Amino acid sequence: MAELRANRAKQKLANGDVAVCFAAWGYGGADGLERLAPLEPDGIWLEGEHGEVDFSNTGELTRAIDLTGASPIVRVHQNQAGVIYRTLDLGAQGIVVPHVNTREEAEAVVQAGKYAPLGLRGAFTSRQGIGVANYQSLANDQTMLVILIEDIIGVQNLDEILKVDNIDVFFVAPGDLAQTMGLIGQPHHPDVQSVVDESLRRIVAAGRTAGALVSNENAAHHLEQGVKFFLGGPPTWIEDGLVEMNRRAEA
């Protein structure tokens, strides 16, 4: 029988290391995704909220990511049980859910993304589980759940959201946050960055895993803050920026 494939990104986080995730914007095809393999990402983030990723191509794209050794992570377009567990069924090892603004919404992510007794994920299997005995009893350990704190109301409710178990990453996203602060199109505005930094501080202080959008300019800053889940775009800075950050974090 086959063994369940380990979730590299989740393992890195469990070990207390930084998990390096590439945003696959511009690398939407399977052939392009395979070409990221030499950079050895821990995860590759597929865009199903704003991009072309949907149920018709998720299986192909996650299979290509499997060949790189990275964890296929898919941002879905809504916090709906069928969307979440169907995406897992098609081969995602990680799910990113946008606009999680309350404790109840975070709990809904867990209910959809985990099998009983942790949740109520639909009792099917996954492409990751083909040939794996007892997949449903093993899958929870390898399934990663990421929620986006990207609205000011989510920041206001963050302390309650952080109480929800089985969320692997609490990711603070500046773009929509800026919009809900009345600063549309200004994610780098000092007021927005102040809220981002304070939110990340609260996540780390609560003993939970913080995630952030990282560039050459802010990677060291977020590393010092204790952020463990890094998301960045390969074309602009991965080769000499994030890979170096990953090496330093592991040293």
Buried (B, 14 or more C-beta within 10 A) or exposed (E): EEEBBEBBBBBBBEEEBBBBBBBBBEBBBBEBBBEBBEBEBBBBBBBBBEBEBEEEBBBEBBBBBBEBEBBBBBBBBEBEBEBBBBBBBBBBBBBBBBBBBBBEBBBBBBBBBBBEEBBBBEEEBBBBBEEBEEBBEBBBEBBBBBBBBBBBEBBEBBEEBBEBEBBBBBBBBBEBBBBBBEBEEBBEBEEBBEBBBEBBEBBBEBEBBBBBBBBBEBBBBBBEBEBBBBBBBBEEBBEEBBBBBBEEBEE
